[in-house]
Amino acid sequence: MNAPVDVSFFARAAKSLTSYRKYWAARFGTAKFLPTTRKEMDALGWDSCDIIVVTGDAYVDHPSFGMSVIGRMLEGQGFRVGIIAQPDWQSAEPFKALGKPNLFFGVTAGNMDSMINRYTADRKIRSDDAYTPGDIGGSRPDRAAIVYSQRCKEAWNDVPIILGGIEGSLRRIAHYDYWSDKVRRSIVVDSKCDLLLYGNAERAIVEIAHRLAAKEPVQQITDVRGTAYVRRETPEGWFEINSTSVDEPGRVEAHVNPYLMVSDQAKANGATCAKEDEAKDVAKAAEATGSPAVNPAIKPLPSCPTRRWFRARRSRSRRATTR
């Protein structure tokens, strides 16, 4: 059975991002902007891209856009990175605009989940899109991560697909989908990606890029923290958890009032307090033996006169002196 595997808990020391030897393409230097067309690639002297990032957002070379951060970081490792921003998803041709990538496609739906970006909470289509030029809506498909991944696979079937972004991160396991009102399976299965990276995946994407550049098959890259992938068999020592149905709620216990005493909480639950029961048993035993319940040697403290009493007495003494 296809089952996504989460390796985030594997015990491996994190490798520094600056400890990798730069890829040979670092000789081309830093691009003013990551290329989005063949013409821009030719201006940089590139014959091909090592990595192509497909995104549902407009390309803005700013750290508030995830694809720019990842692209520039991979460029810093020496790779030639191209950007395909908001491609037409009706066919695979726009995904061939920069040619075939040498290493992999990096796919993201953008800074927002594509369904939240396109629909309101009432499931009505939005008329605007803050991550599109002109604030025009409708520039990305529903479930963009799945559609883009499938189009990349259609364009170049033998190129690995590395899926990331918030849409992939939130949907990496079976999850309730508000828009279809049902439990959907992992996006890893639907998108047919080779690896899914979730969270802040800078370390993971750099490690995967260098390992793919070293000709390591993507099917063997199964030990990187923060990644998920599909296995067709269950490894020894592992067990499967059925996540295809929603749990049925049982009895819901009432919240405990934090201001109640232990005895009050016990009474509310139809029980008694052990300390009170013990005190009652001691009192009953004392009455049965005829011994007083209170130690006669213990005397009550005399009451102290209050400040008001002092004031009243002082006022009376003053009136007597005046007379």
Beta strands, then each sheet from edge to edge (+ up, - down):
strand 1: 3-6
strand 2: 51-55
strand 3: 81-85
strand 4: 104-108
strand 5: 161-163
strand 6: 175-177
strand 7: 182-184
strand 8: 195-197
strand 9: 227-231
sheet 1: 1+ 9- 8+ 5+ 4+ 2+ 3+
sheet 2: 6+ 7-
end
